[in-house]
């Protein structure tokens, strides 16, 4: 009786496996959002490069070196992006230190920007055909808008040690300010954000 039970179990397992194989089911293809997210995660590390703002702003000198830290966290489910000014003390309560989180939400790649203006715009990604550019379009905003909000972001991957970030901030009255960061990877071993 015991050998019949074992044989029956083995037969059921074999039939289940054969049914899966015959069904023609293949693993789902990786979505564009997943491909874009995986590509952006390769940017983990510390970056620096000149910032150019258009139109020029009184509080940002064009050509100043911007610093960006990207860190994969939450078992690979999120990418943390931090911008900071190395000339200022590391005190985010007094100085600009915006934080951005990138993560998958269903079939979409989402960017949530925790802005120094006190709000949280969300943007949804779309990738270029060649996979070297990920563009984030404004979706919605949480928090007040009296000081404006981040509206658009583009990450352009040049190579493993070079990428470009373009950020558009919408000032009160819907006047756009564009910031262009041409970033090179810093291989100094130092980490401001725990890389």
N, C-alpha and C positions, 0 to 999 in steps of 0.2 A: 504494500500500500504506500509505503514511504517513497519507493522508487517511482510510482505513478505520479505522486504529487510533484516530485522534483522534475520529472519529464514534462508534466503539464506546465509548470512555471517556466521552464526553459523554452517550451514551444510558444507560449504567450509572449515572452520577451523577444524571441526571434521574429514572430509575426509583427509585433509592434515596430521593430527596427526596419523590417522589410517594407511595411506600410509607409513609413516616413521616407524611405529611399524611393519607393515607387511613386510617391505623390509629386515628385519633382520639386519639392520645396527646397529652396536654397536660402542661406542666410541673407537677411535683408541687406541691401546695398547701403553703404555709409551715406548719410544725408549730406547735403551741401553745408548745412549748419555744423555738423560734426567735423567735416573736413576743415572748415574755416576755424573752428575752435582749436582743433589739433594743431593747425598751422600757427595760430596765435600763441599757443602754449610753448612753442619753440623759442619765443622771445623772452622766456624767463631769464632774469638777470638784471644787471644795472646798466643804464644807458645815459649818455650825455650828448648834447649837441646844441647848436645855436637855435634860438627862438626868434622868429620874425612875425610881428603882429601887424595886421592890416585891417583898418587904418591904425596908425600908431596910437598907443595909449600912454598916458602920463606916468603910470606906475610900472610899466615894463619897457626897458631899454632894448630896442632891437639889436640882435646879435648876442645878447646875454646867454650864457650857457644854462640850458635847462637840464634837469636831472629827472630821470624816470626809473622806477623800479617795478619790475613785473615778477610776480611770484605765483606759482601753481599751488593751490591749497585744496582742502576738503576732498582728499583722496583723488585729486585730478578733476574734480567737478566744478572748480571755480578758478578764475585767474584774477589776481589782485593787481591793479595798476595804481601806482602812486606817483604824483609829481611833487617836486619840492625844489626850493631854492637853496643851494649849498651856502650862499652868502648870509643866510638868515639862521638864527638859532632853531633847533629842532623843537619847536613849540607850536603844534597845530592849533592850539587855542588862540594864538595871537597872529600867526602868519598863514598865508595860503599853503594848503597841503591837501589838495583834492584827492579823493579816493574813488576809484572806479572798479566795479565788479563785473566780470564777464562770465556768463554761465549759459548752459543749455536749458531751455524750457520747452518741453515737448519737441517739436521739430524746428524750433527757432533758436538762434543765438541772440541772447539779450545782453545789453550793456546798461548798467544802472550807475549813474554818476552821482556820487555824494558830494555835492558842490559846496564850496565856501560861501555861496550865496544863500545857503540854508534850504535848498530844495534838492529833489532827486528826479532828474529826468531819466526816462527809460528810452532806449533806442533798440531797433531791431536790425540785424545784419542782413546784408546781401553781399555775395562774393562776386568777383570778376570771373570771367571765363577762364583766365589763365591761373586763377587761384592765388595771385600775388597781392591782391588788394581786397580788403574787407571794409565795406562801407556801412555805417550805422545811421539809419534814418530815425528821426524823432517819432516816438509813439505816444507818450503821455508824460505828465509832470505831477509829482506829489510835492506838496509844500508851496510856499508863496512864490510869486513871480515879480514882486516889486523891484527886485534888483537884477532881473533878467535870468536867463538859464542857458545851459549848454544845449545845443540844438542838433549838432551833427558831428560825426567823427569818422575819419578814414585812416586805416592802417595800411601802409604799402610796404611789403617785404621786399627788400633789395637782395640781401643775402644773409647768411647766419650772423653777421656782425654789423649789419646796417639796415635800419628801417626808418620810415618817415611816418609821422603822425600829423594829421591836419584836423584841427578842432575848430568848430564854429560856435561862438557864443552869441546868443540873441540878447542884445541890450534892451532895457525898457524902451518901448516904442517900436520894437521889432527892427532895430538897427543891428546888422550882423557885424561881428568882429571875428576875424579869421586868424588863428595861430598856427604857424607851420614850424614843426620841430624835425630837424634832420639829425637823427640819432645814431651814434656809434656805440657798440658794446664796450663797456668798461671791464677790463680784465685785471682789476686791481685787487681782487680777493676781498675787498671791503663790501659790506652789505648794510644798508640802512634799514631794509625791510626783512631781514632774516633769510636771505638767499644763501 
